[in-house]
Amino acid sequence: MANLKITLVKSTIGAVPKHKRTVEALGLKKLNKTVVLPDNAATRGMVQQVRHLVKVEEEA
C-alpha cells in the first residue's frame, strides 16, 4: 500500500483552531518535521483541509 510523506512547511500560529488540531492529529508538532502516513481517504481529507500549511509527497 502507498504512503504519504507529509511535511509541515508553514506555522500554525495564526491558523484557525480547527486547522491547528488537524495538523496535530496528523502527528506534526514542529515546523519542517515529516511524518509518513498511509494513503487513505481519512488522511487525504485531513491533508486537503490544511493543504496551505503542509507539503505532500507520495511514497511507493
N, C-alpha and C positions, 0 to 999 in steps of 0.2 A: 504494500500500500504506500502511496506517495505521502510525503510530509511537506509542511510549510515551514520555512525559516523566517521568523518574524523578528524584526529589529525595531526598537523604539528610537526614532530619529528626532522627535520634537517633544519638548517638555509638556507635561500635563498641568503646569501651574495655572494657566488661565483657562483651562478646558472646562467644559460642562461637567458637573459632578458625575453624571451617568457615564460619561466617556472615561473619566478617571477610574471608576470602578471596573469598567470593561477592560482597560489596559492592565489593571492589576489582576483581573481574573485570567487574562492571557498569560500571566506569570512574569510580566515586565515591571520592574521596580525602578531601575535606573536608566538614564539616557545611554544610548548605544549598546545596551545589553540585548542579547539574542536568545530566543527560545525556539525549539523545534517541536511542532505540534502536528498531529495527524490532519490530513486534508479531508475534512468532512464538512457537512452543511453548518454545523454549530460553529466551528472555527471560522469558516468563511463569513458567516453572518457577523461575528464579533469583529473580524478584521474590516469588513465593509463599514461598520459603524465608526471605526476610528482610523479610517484609511488616510486621513490627513496627518496622523501622528506616527504612523509606522511604515516600514518598508518590508515588502513581502517577496520572498524568492521561493520557487518550487524546487524541492529536492526529490531525487529519484529514489 
